Amino acid sequence: MGKTGRMDRHYKSTDRRKSGTESGKSSGWLWTAAFVLLLCMQILLMIYYGGKKTGFHEDEYYSYYSTNRTAGLYEPDREWVDRDSFRNEFVVLPGEGFRYGLVATVQSWDVHPPFFYFILHTACSLFPGVFSKWLGIGVNLVAFALNFGLLSWLAYMVTGRDKWLTIAVVAVHGFNPVIVSGVMFIRMYEWLTVFVLLCACLHVRAVIKKQAGAKSFLLPLMLVNYLGFLTQYYYIIFLFFMAAGFCLWNVLPCVGKKTGKGGSREKACLWDSVRECVEYGCACGVSLALAVLSYPASLSHIFRGYRGTGAVSEFLNTANTDERLGFFAGLVNEYLFDGYFWLWFFLIILMGGAVSAVRRREKRREVSALSAGADIPAREQNRKETAGKEGEAAVFLLLLFTVCGYFFTVAKTALLLYETSNRYQLPVYGIMILLVITAVYGLWKELAGFCCGENSQRLKRLSAAGGAALLVLFLAGDVHEFLSGKMIFLYEEEKEDVAYAREHAQTPVIILYNDATPYHVWWRSQELMEYDRLYFVSEGNKEQITDEIICGSDRVIVYAADYDTQEESLAMILESIPGLTQYRLVSQKSLWSVYEFD
């Protein structure tokens, strides 16, 4: 009987372990399915808004042009340019695909590194002869999917493996209009976000596992640094503050740790920490040096280019600090937090003060209990919980320090371009959402714990209710932003302009460009691609037009740059073409006015 009983207990125990394993696997699949479903919903939302995108920002045209150019756009005077010659500068022609050397060379003439353009050029090379917004949006959707996974990983580590809180963070992030707008903007910022989040994930993992000098940390970081630098130079700003905070985390715990004769333990700890920081610094330095060697033009971009010198000038100008910080803080408040950022900020301060006060009270009680003889196991459990919270606090503070440093530096150096300047802070928007949600939920949970006692059912209910309320409030803000029309980079108003150009495709078109800024012609490229031919005229040339096709027309469409000489040029056209007696304004946009002469 005794042996049989032991065997029965053994089989029951084995069955329970198998059941627990199967239950864990089932739960894991459910969580995976939930994250995949959420990602698919967000991608479908972005595809929906991608369908609504009608026009392009001028920088988006440059993305296509500088990636796929053939002969180069130019602005002749009193000459025709046919549709194909103009359009071919924005597409990859058959037989001209995958020319990465040319892409890098073209970028070296501007102020940006080439990696994003390599990716866009690859997509365009797979569809030769096609100019489509979906090529750029598709490239950004791939980056967004990567960002979804990376932000999930980062949130999972920062929240102490809280899956519900992780899913809340990525839900609030991916359904935010400014994040969707970032995918609509066909530039390098979505891919910069990939490497910013990768950098953050690697550092947070190293802090949690205490692997500051491990090859499993340094080697991937070197690759991320290399690609991040070659995607956008703002990556250096994020890395700088992350590195500073990471080295402080590694060294500061050793300061004051004097145990043993002559503080030998402190010296050993400091030596190991400094050695790890040196190894870390060398790894970062080598990766960035390799990036510069791969793309030497980066040095001139940063130190001599008009954007580099302009950024340094703005950064050193202390008079503009309040204006610039206020401008970018306003963007974060309005577009990321639906106007409630300061409410969340003061709520965190208030809750933090309450938690601090309660902790001091609990500390006094613990001291009194120790003097009366405390339970040793309970004290050990408290130590373990405190150590866990200190680890979570370390990664939280590391991210907070890095985001604040990045925000300040970028705010001081980036261009002030109204709502489109959101692009410069876009790479840290996800981390901002993570920090705010984690802070509010963590403080709420700790206050609930003080009120209800640890591990009580009431505490679990209060924590769940707080998390659910937090998610609902943030998602309600996202919905309100969509309803308020805070989507950017769609340019739906251009639908009528494109339709007008398509309707008059065979009508002679004159492009009156200004000699000082001829490249502004690109800003209306989508419309101009609809016309059969374009006749370029410099506003600086006052001579009458003598072209037979133009002079023999009874209707002409004129795209005129908005400059001081515009009226004189319009009068010159009337004098040049006998069959025309009047003109009317059709539309205005981006320093251009469109007139119809008849």
Disulfide bonds with the S-S distance in Angstrom:
Cys254-Cys269 1.73
